[in-house]
Amino acid sequence: MITARGTLDSKIEGFEVGADEYLVKPVSPREVVARVKALEIRKQREDNKDVLIFDKGHFKIYLQERSVQINNEEVMLTPNEFDLLYELASSPGRVFTRDQLIEAVMGIDFDGFDRTIDVHIKNLRKKIEVDTKNPRYIKTVTGIGYKFEGEQA
């Protein structure tokens, strides 16, 4: 909304009727363009909330399709591997304990060993990492668990 009315009440009324932005004249055309671009970026993020994109688009995780692409090639994952990867990648940098990952991926009723996650991580690394000895995405946090690292786009 671009208007000459700059009072606080006018601004609040504008937002209450659905304005995403409220600019008071005079306004620079450059500012209008910058704000429109910011709105487009926000909209694009909302539209892509079911897609996690890392490393400038080279690593993509699609929630609805339950698929992963690395360098535009699909990587075949088991359901547990996908759930594990999605859980980690949804919070890049966050450290998860084995128990947290088991509960998120296999459910609270899982009646196995916490080291089951280690096996899934090993198999997942074989599929998504270039060098499993020096993983790029799934890092071990000694004594705690695992975390996902990737530059989110």
N, C-alpha and C positions, 0 to 999 in steps of 0.2 A: 504494500500500500504506500503510495506517495501522496502526501497531502501537505497543506499549509498549516494544518492544525497540529500544534506541537505540545499541547498541554498533557499532563499525565493522564487525566480522565479520557482524553481523546485517544491516546495510545492504548490504554486498557480496553476501551470500547472496540478499537480496531482489532486487537488480539482476540477479544471475546467473540467477535463475529467471524473469526477464522483466518485473519491475516497471519502469514508466516513471517513477514517483515513489515516494519513500519518506518518509513523514511519521511523526514520533514524537509520541505523545500526551503531554501534552494539545496539541491543535492547534486553531487558530481556524477556525471555519466559513468565514470570509472568505478565509483562506489556501487552504482546500480549493477554494473556488469559483474563486479566481484561478489556481490551478494547473491545474484542469480546463479553464478557458478557454485557458490557454497551450498545453495539449496539443491542444485543438481547433484552434487556429491552426496549430500545427506539422503536424497531420494534413491540414488544408486545403491548406497549402503543398505537402506531399508529393503530394496528389491532383492539384494543379494544376501540376505541374512541366512539363507539356507546353504550358502556356499562359503567355505573358508578358503581364502586365497593367500598364498605365501610366495615369497621369492619372485616378485614381479610377474606373477601368473604362471610360473613354472611348476608349482605344486598346488593342486586344487582338490578340495574335499567337498563332494556334493551330498548333503544330508538326505534329500528326498530320494535321489537315485541310489544312495548308499554306494557311491563309487568314488574312486580316487584316480586322478590323472597326474602323472609326472612327465613334464615335457610333452604334453599332448598325447601321451600313451597311457591307456588304462592299466591300472595295477589291480590284479585280482586278489581280493582279501576275503578271508572267512568272516562270518558275521561277528565273531568275537574280536577279530583283528580290527575290523572297521570300527566297532564300538569303542575299542581301546584307543585307537588313533584319534577318533573324533573327540573323545573325552579329553585327551591330552591337548589336542590342537585348539580346542575351544577356549582354553585358558593358557596361551603361550607364556612360558616363564614360570608358571605356577608349579610347585613341587607337589606331587601326589604320592601318598604312601601306597604300598601294595594293597592294604586293606581298603583304602578309598577306591582304588581302581577295581578291585574285585566287586565291591558293592555296586559301583556304577555300571560295570560291564556284565557281571554274572548274577547280580542280585544279592540281597541280604541273606538269602537262604542257602547260598553256596556252601557246600560241605566238603571242601577240599583244602589243599595247602595254599598258603599265600605265595609260594614259589611258582604256582601255576602261571602267574602274571609274567614271571621271568621268561618262561617258555614262549608265551605269546609275544613278548617284546622281542625275543631273539628271532622268531619267525617273521615278525613285522619288519624288523630291521633288514632282514635278508631281501625283503621285497621293495623297500623304499629307500634304502641307503646305498650310496655308491661304495662306501668303505665301512663295513660293519664293525671294524676295530676302532674306527674314529667316526662315530655317527654324527651326522649333521643335524638331524631333526630330533631324535629321541635320545636324550641324555640320561645317564645314570647319575643319581645323586646319592653318593655313598652313605650307607646307613639309614637312608630314608626311603627312597623310591625312585621315581622318574619324573622328567619334565620334558615338554616339547619346546624346541627353539626353532624359530623361523621368522623371517621378516614378513610381517603381515602387510598385504597390499591394500 
